[in-house]
Amino acid sequence: SSLNIYRGSTPAINIDNGTGDISFYEDTGTTPKLTWDASAESLNFADNGKAIFGAGSDLQLYHDGSHSRIVDAGVGNILVQGNNLQLVNADDNGTYLYAVNGSFVKLYHNNSERLATTLTGISATGDIDASGLLKVGINDSEYANNYIRFKPTGAAYIDHSTVGQAINFRLSASSSLDTTPLTISTSGIDV
């Protein structure tokens, strides 16, 4: 047996006395859109049934039949708080992102670590492909207009900078760059 609550003659709520399940119907009273499953101890929302939070319906959680959505309709940020954060795939056997409080943030590709923050900067595993201008190093008065500056080991510098239309390549054994670089311009190569 069950207990039925009506809105006029339209079913609104059904409580199954045998199972303890509770069904909440939509406005026509034909389809339950929210169900409490007592044995599973779970609250089930039908597709497009939203859990809404905030006076202005600011936060909405729902599944639209194809995608699960977290919608922030307010003006603030969505904050996820915790000491550590890990985003994993649906099977819980692959990691997308892993962040540890006070330590690293790691990004993964196909469950393999590719980029991580470190105490002194970042660490990349694998190739670094850049379709645009790759800027490495600093841009101050000593190294003005440097676009790529590598420091492979010790104090050896490889520098590439642009001056007008010319491209200068410098190799230096100290932090002071060679004043007579190899220059490639529209008129040729000058050493």
Secondary structure as the mmCIF struct_conf table of DSSP 4:
data_model
#
loop_
_struct_conf.conf_type_id
_struct_conf.id
_struct_conf.beg_label_comp_id
_struct_conf.beg_label_asym_id
_struct_conf.beg_label_seq_id
_struct_conf.end_label_comp_id
_struct_conf.end_label_asym_id
_struct_conf.end_label_seq_id
STRN STRN1 SER A 2 ARG A 7
TURN_TY1_P TURN_TY1_P1 GLY A 8 SER A 9
STRN STRN2 THR A 10 ASP A 16
TURN_TY1_P TURN_TY1_P2 ASN A 17 THR A 19
STRN STRN3 ILE A 22 TYR A 25
TURN_TY1_P TURN_TY1_P3 ASP A 27 THR A 28
BEND BEND1 GLY A 29 THR A 31
STRN STRN4 PRO A 32 ASP A 37
TURN_TY1_P TURN_TY1_P4 ALA A 38 GLU A 41
STRN STRN5 SER A 42 PHE A 45
HELX_LH_PP_P HELX_LH_PP_P1 ALA A 46 ALA A 46
TURN_TY1_P TURN_TY1_P5 ASP A 47 ASN A 48
STRN STRN6 ALA A 51 PHE A 53
BEND BEND2 GLY A 54 GLY A 54
TURN_TY1_P TURN_TY1_P6 ALA A 55 GLY A 56
STRN STRN7 LEU A 59 HIS A 63
BEND BEND3 GLY A 65 SER A 66
STRN STRN8 SER A 68 ASP A 72
BEND BEND4 GLY A 74 GLY A 76
BEND BEND5 GLY A 82 ASN A 83
STRN STRN9 ASN A 84 VAL A 88
TURN_TY1_P TURN_TY1_P7 ALA A 90 ASP A 91
BEND BEND6 ASP A 92 ASN A 93
STRN STRN10 THR A 95 VAL A 100
TURN_TY1_P TURN_TY1_P8 ASN A 101 GLY A 102
BEND BEND7 SER A 103 SER A 103
STRN STRN11 VAL A 105 HIS A 109
TURN_TY1_P TURN_TY1_P9 ASN A 110 ASN A 111
STRN STRN12 SER A 112 THR A 117
BEND BEND8 LEU A 119 GLY A 121
STRN STRN13 ILE A 122 ALA A 124
BEND BEND9 GLY A 126 GLY A 126
BEND BEND10 SER A 131 GLY A 132
STRN STRN14 VAL A 136 VAL A 136
BEND BEND11 GLY A 137 GLY A 137
BEND BEND12 ASP A 140 SER A 141
TURN_TY1_P TURN_TY1_P10 GLU A 142 ASN A 145
STRN STRN15 ASN A 146 PHE A 150
BEND BEND13 THR A 153 THR A 153
TURN_TY1_P TURN_TY1_P11 GLY A 154 ALA A 155
STRN STRN16 TYR A 157 VAL A 163
TURN_TY1_P TURN_TY1_P12 GLY A 164 GLN A 165
STRN STRN17 ALA A 166 SER A 172
BEND BEND14 ALA A 173 SER A 176
HELX_LH_PP_P HELX_LH_PP_P2 LEU A 177 ASP A 178
BEND BEND15 THR A 179 THR A 180
STRN STRN18 LEU A 182 SER A 185
TURN_TY1_P TURN_TY1_P13 THR A 186 SER A 187
STRN STRN19 GLY A 188 ASP A 190
#
